[in-house]
Amino acid sequence: MNSSPYIDPAHCRTCGECCKYFEVWYSKDNDPLVLSEIQRFQMLDGIGDKITIHEEEGGYWLRFNFPCKHLRQNSDTGLYSCAIYDSPDRPLLCRHFPYDNSTERDCPHMIGGDA
């Protein structure tokens, strides 16, 4: 079950947008050593070519363009599901998504648009 108050759980089981990639926010206020992690990720063999960086005011979104290994797509309907949705193995991060600072870009099924 999804524990986020920002989404109807029935919709949470169908689009898979949050599972097709993973993003990490790096604030421009971070220490330069922390910001250099972005550069290091880009240099990793097999990963660097699957990372995109989107600069916004105040920081950078580092996107890992890898789907979750538990994401499944129904070949008949095209709808997505999570193989461990109801399992205790499902990460807490996933159970509480979307968050209070998420936007419709993060989750197209948010209740009332941006949180």
DADAGI-V746188 format. One record per pair of residues at least 12 apart in sequence whose ideal C-beta (glycine too) atoms are under 8 Angstrom apart, sorted by sequence separation. I is the first residue (numbers start at 1). J is the second residue. If there is no record, write none. Layout:
i,j
I,J
I,J
This chain:
i,j
26,38
51,63
70,82
71,83
82,94
98,110
102,114
103,115
51,64
52,65
70,83
102,115
50,64
51,65
68,82
70,84
101,115
38,53
50,65
100,115
50,66
99,115
47,64
98,115
41,62
38,60
38,62
35,60
29,58
30,59
28,58
29,59
27,58
28,59
27,59
28,60
26,59
25,59
26,60
25,60
26,61
25,61
26,62
24,61
25,62
23,61
24,62
23,62
23,63
24,64
22,63
23,64
21,63
22,64
21,64
21,65
22,66
21,66
21,67
22,68
20,67
19,67
20,68
19,68
16,67
19,70
20,71
19,71
16,71
16,73
19,80
19,82
15,79
16,80
14,79
15,80
16,81
14,80
16,82
14,81
13,81
13,82
13,85
19,94
18,94
18,97
18,98
1,86
18,106
17,106
18,107
17,107
4,95
7,98
17,108
3,95
4,96
6,98
2,95
3,96
4,97
6,99
15,108
1,95
2,96
4,98
6,100
15,109
2,97
4,99
6,102
12,109
11,109
7,107
6,107
8,109
7,109
7,110
8,111
6,110
7,111
6,111
5,111
6,112
6,115
